[in-house]
Amino acid sequence: MSETSDSIILDTATRILSDLCGPEVVNDAEAGKWPQALWETLEESGLTLAWVPEELGGAGAGTADGFAALRVAGRFAAPVPFAETLLAGRLLAAAHIPAPSGAMTIAPALPGGSLALSPDGRLEGRARRIPFARSARHIALFARRGDERFVVLVAPEGLGLRAGTSLAGEPLDDLIFEGVIPKAIAETALDDEALLAWGAAARLQQIAGALERILEQSVEYAQDRTQFGRPIAKFQVIQHNLAMLAGEVAAGSAAAAAAAEACGGGETALPRLAAAKVRGGEAAGAGAAIAHQVHGAMGFTYEHSLHHRTRRLWAWREEFGNEAFWAMRLGRIVAAQGADALWPFITAEN
């Protein structure tokens, strides 16, 4: 990604979200009001289909461009399926399926999930904890028929849906497929793990953006809040907390950068992505806890916007594989290489 491209993406995403994603929009979305103006503007800008080539209906931007926009979305706790639509577009593009307009999501979103494609081309099975399923106009998913793997595009009409909610107050629904006829099917060499890897990398960008913003909020609060006649930022314990929070923000940012670099690198890049998801998830949990320690009871109130990001940090660390899943995946990779390969693996530049 060139510096010019990076600047355009960041400026566009920041301007849209600054104007249309205030705290009241996030609260209204949790209450069930779809943020129409925000979503329409994101779509019109081309950001939601940034990873789709122009010939397939998208903006034709690079992988890093989409990740940069996701990081901004994380800063603003954008209550829309921005990441999910980006990922769905990327999955469809990999199978040369044109991307439809409107919000999308992807399935399966849990490790080990799968759907079956019958000989006559109908989908059967269940997909659990799918982000924004009830808000999506289309769903892009992996399905199997024996040893064959397919990318499939379906509309939500006629699907069984059991509504659920994430820790962030966003839709996290179960879907039931019973003889569903897809709108498009294409065989693919990709597998479910590739989708999980892309999703993990996307969540890490959102985590990094949210962490950056809660650090800014915590510093601002510590400078403004007074106790015993002086700002609490003057107290050593608060300074210590802010320093620890800054460390977690740096770790989350490094994890996001590592995941972005590793994403799409195939099996050889999977260990780096797994390590990044583990460390980024840890930073999300620790960073959220420290930010609330600095804010005290104020940060837990519904009126304060801190919880918009900290609740998402806890939700995002669980999605597309949590730390335990990726730690086990990393452990299996290292164990399979044998003891003699351990030190070269740890010290390798790539």
Buried (B, 14 or more C-beta within 10 A) or exposed (E): BEEEBBEBBBEBBBEBBEEBBBEEBBBBBBEEEEBEEBBEBBBEBBBBBBBBBEEBBBBBBBBBBBBBBBBBBBBBBBBBBBBBBBBBBBBBBBBEBBBBEBBBBBBBBBBEBBBEBEEEBBBBBBBBBBBBBBBBBBBBBBBBBEEEBBBBBBBBEEBEBEEBEBBBBBBBBBBEBEEBEBEBBBEBEBEBBBBBBBBBBBBBBBBBBBBBBBBEBBBEBBEEBEEEEEBBBBBEEBEEBBEBBBBBBBBBBBBBBBBBBBBBEEEEBBBBBBBBBBBBBBBBBBBBBBBBBBBEEEBEEEEBBBBBBBBBBBBBBBBBBBBEBBBBBBEEBBEEEEEEEEEEEEEEEE
